Amino acid sequence: MTFLIFCMGYCKRRIGGYIMIKFDNVSKIYPSGNRAVNSLSLEIKKGEFFVIIGPSGCGKTTTLKMINRLINLSDGTIYINEKKISEYNIHELRWGIGYVLQQIGLFPHMTIEENIAIVPELKKWDKRKIKERITTLLESVGLEPDKYRHRKPSELSGGEQQRIGVIQALAADPAILLMDEPFSALDPISRKKLQEDIVNLQKKIKKTIVFVTHDMQEALALGDRICVMREGEIVQCDTPTNILKNPKNDFVKKFFKSGNVYNTSIFNKPYQVKEMLDAGFYNLYKLGDGNLSISDTESIEKLLKRLGNEKDVPVNHLGEIIGTINHEHLIKFISLKLEKGGELS
């Protein structure tokens, strides 16, 4: 468990203090009397990847949909940029918020380019600007613009359609992106690739992302902070590191344990640094990278301690420095171990 806690702590982005979204004592009670959300208060920072997780029926999707007023709140107030969402023109509000669903709403009779252009055209963007935007977005998710812009949705795989759904939501450059279990219908390989894509994309676009999932591994991999909900209330809202180290109660601990977060053989084996080198998780050493190196026969535990204070750690083999290892290499190594149940192929 030491591996995962350390990496979650040191590999997440540092987020500024500006509050983008604020819930102030918000509740949602449906006509049936069901209280889906109960007196919820939280703040989501600008540029933060904020994950809401919990069992089915806990209120996470209702919470998400209240942000763009797809569901009206019953009590309390939601603010975006310190302004009540009720004071925004509904079209202005939704044009400033991208929305990605599990079932992507692409129009089958329209090309990919036409689907992506819908909101920019509604906002009366110049045609040249729209075309350039589409090119940039397609490239950002690894799809060749000339190859994909004139295709129809039916000509794309499920993973490709999901990528289009993400960039369609980003087309008009919204400040906020809402994502409601967007990858849950995909096969494991496509899902992992989309998770990697959204992490890499977020490094570039730095949007405020609110992401709903029921998958613990996904929450840990993506979130700067994780909000655990149960029966319409927040049970714990903290960084992945703090939640794993200090689960607030038995519900949180059991919930994450059910996703095998605490139960994988990677945490029970004395791996050496050389196994990371053998797997290719390092950079070639260059002058200026430092010379206080660690031996490739040392344990990964010792490497972890070094990475707690250093960005890159030089590694030597029989006294000769051969490369450097950073936080990203460590995350990839752990991800590989988790996929293979702790075993290298």
Buried (B, 14 or more C-beta within 10 A) or exposed (E): BEBBBBBBBBBBEEBEEEBBBBBBEBBBBEEEEEBBBBBBEBBBBBBBBBBBBBBEBBBBBBBBBBBBBBBEBBEBBBBBBEEEBEEBEEEEBBBBBBBBBBEBEBEEEBBBBBBBBBBBBEBEBEEEEBBEBBBEBBEBBEBEBEEBBEBBBEEBEBBBBBBBBBBBBBBBBBBBBBBBBBBEEBEEEBBBBBBBBBBEBBEEBBBBBBBBBBBBBBBBBBBBBBBBBBBBBBBBBBBBBBBBEEBBEEBBBEBBBEBEBBEBEBBEEEBBBBBBBEBEBBBEBEEEBBEEBBBBEBEBEBBBBBBEEBEBBBBBBEEEBBBBBBBEBBBBBBBBBBEEEBEEE
